Amino acid sequence: MGLRINSVVPNFTAETDHGTIKFHDWIGDSWAILFSHPKDFTPVCTTEFGAVAQLSAEWEKRGTKVIGVSVDGVEEHNGWKKDIESFAGCAAGFPIIADSDLAVSKAFDMLPEDAYMPDGRTPADSATVRSVFIISPDKKVQLIMTYPMSVGRNFAEILRALDALQKTFGAPLATPANWETGQDVVVALSLDNEAAEAKYGKLDIKLPYLRMAKDPA
């Protein structure tokens, strides 16, 4: 069975361009984002890794570690990092997992169980390795996104989703469509009006089941 929301992520050991990691130890008490790619030295992936590098201060501000996965080895990752940094105009300080045996891709259900990677493989051979997992400090999956090879990911949206997850994690709150930090939030129906107002202040009641409150920043 594949990973689902609230699944505990696999505690794998893997080689990266930063050395050997054990995934749960690497996450520690932080939030984490694992984002995967079909192959090094490919155009869309280079732009995406560059986008992640450019957001380094934003990840740090949110107490979030980021780690890439690609099906090539450490030596290729080291070479590719130079291209990523040249394109992005900044350092790419996050690690990239060397998943040449597809162990991580399979553990996260990004490939069919019987996936086969021939010598001289192309990105098309691992096209399904295009996923994002946002993981909470309790090592559980909070969000999964999977994209086709032709569509570059919007890391501004991933950052927005991370903000929403951190805002609502363990709280009786949700975020409405297109929510941005600072905007009103939705109060969960587990609180009646009196309890909701005691906790979050005056409510803006749109419908009996849709009650908004100011962002408890």
N, C-alpha and C positions, 0 to 999 in steps of 0.2 A: 504494500500500500504506500502511495506517495505521501509526501509531507502535506499537511494541511495547517490552517490557522490554529495556533496553540499547540502544534506538535513541538516537542523538544527536538532541536536540531542535532544531527549526528555529531558525535565527539571524535572526529577523525584526526589522524596525524598526517601531515603532508609537508612536502618540501615547497619552499617559496624562494623568491629572490632575496628575501630577508633571513633565510635559514629555515630550520624545521620548526613547525608549530603544532601544538595540540589545540584544536579549535576552541573548546570551552575555556581552556586556560588563557588563550589569546583574547577572547571576548572579555573575560574577567567580570567586572561590575558595570561594564559599559553597554550601551546600545551598539549594534553592529549592522553593517550592510554588506552582504555578499552579492557580488554582481559578476555574471559569467559571460564568456565570449567564446566563439567557435575556433578562433585561431589568431596567433600573433601576426603582425605585419599585414593587417587588413584595414581597409579604409574607414568603414563606419566605426569599428572597434577603436581605432586610434582616436577618432574625434570624441568618443564616449569616455575613454580613459583620460583624455585631455580635460574634458569637462569635470570629471571627478577630481583631478589634480587642482584645477582652478578653484574648486570649492573647499579646499582643505581647511580654511579658517572657519567655514560654516559647519563642517563636520565636528571640528574641535569644540566650537561654541556649544554644540548640542550633546557633547559627551559621547560621540559616536565614532566608532572605528570602521573603516572601510577596507575591504579586501577583494581583489579580483580573482577570477578563476579563468584560466585558459588551458586548452588541451595540449599546449606545447611545453617544453622543458625550461628549466631555470636559465640555461645559456641563452635561449631565444628570448626569454623575458628580459634579461639584462640588455640585450641588443635593442629590443623593441622600446624599452623605457627611454632610450635616447631619442627615438623618433617622437614618442609621446611628449616628452619635455620640449623638444624643438617646436612641435605643433602648438602646444599649450602655452609656451612661454613661461613656464614655471616648473618647479620640481614635482615629480610624481612620487611622493614619499610613502605611499601605501604599498603593501606587499601584493604579489600576484602568485597564486597557487599554481604549481606545475602539475596539471592533472592529465599527464600523458597516458595514464592507464584508465582514465575515465572513472576512477573510484569515487571521486567527489561528485561528478556529474550524475552518476547513477545513484549515489546515496541521497541526493537532493531531487531525484526523479526528473532530471532534465533530459534523459535519454531513455529509449527502450532498454529493457534489461539485457537484451541480446545484441545491443549495439556493437558494431564492428568497425574499427578504424584501420583501414589498410595503409600500408606504407605509401608515402607520397600523398597523404590525404589532403583534401581541399576543405575550405570552410563549409561547403555543402554537406560534407560527410558528418559534420557535427552541428548542423544548422539549429537544432533545438537547444543548444547550449546558449541561450540568450535570455537569461532570467535575472530577476532581482529579488532578494529576500531581505526584509527588514526584521531584525531579531532583537528582542527585548533582553534586559540584563538577566532575566530568569532563564535565558537560553531557549525561549520559545519563539516560533515564527509568528509575526504579527501581520505581515503583508507579503504577498507573492505577486510579481508581475512577470509575464513572459511575452517576448516580442519576436516577430519574424526578422529575418536577416536584413530585409530592405528598409526597416524603419528604425532610425536612431532613437535612443531613449531620451526622454525629456527629464534631465536631472533636476530642473527646477521643480517639476511635479513630484519627484521622489523626495526632494527636500521638504516640499509642502506636506506630503503624506507623513513624513517623519515628524514634522511639527505637530500634526494632528494626532498622531499616535502618542506622542509624548504628552500632549495636552490631556488626552482622555484616558491614559493608562491608569487603571485602578480607580478611576473616578466615575461617578454617575453622569457622565457627559458624552456627547457625540458632536461631530462637526457637520454642518450642512454642506450642500453642494457648493463647490468653488470656494470653500472657506480659506481664508488667509489669517495669519497670526494677527491678533488684535480684534478680529471681528467677533460678533456674537456667536455663542455656542448653543447647542441643543441640550436641554436638561432631560435626563432619563426619566421614564415613567415610573421607575422604582421609587421616586420621591414624590409625595403629594405636594400640592402647591405651597402649603405652609412650611414643610420641611425644605423645599427647594428655595423658597425666599429666605429662610433662615440661613441657608448655606451660601447662596449665590446672589442675594439681593433681589430687587424688584424684577419680576418676570414680564416679558413681552409675550403674551399668550396669543398666538396666531390662530390656533385651533386647540380644542381640548387636549389633543395628543401631540401638539407641536408648540412647545414652550421654549422661548429663547431667553438667555441671560447674557450679561456682559462677560467678556472673556476674563476669567479669573487669572490674570497674568501673574 
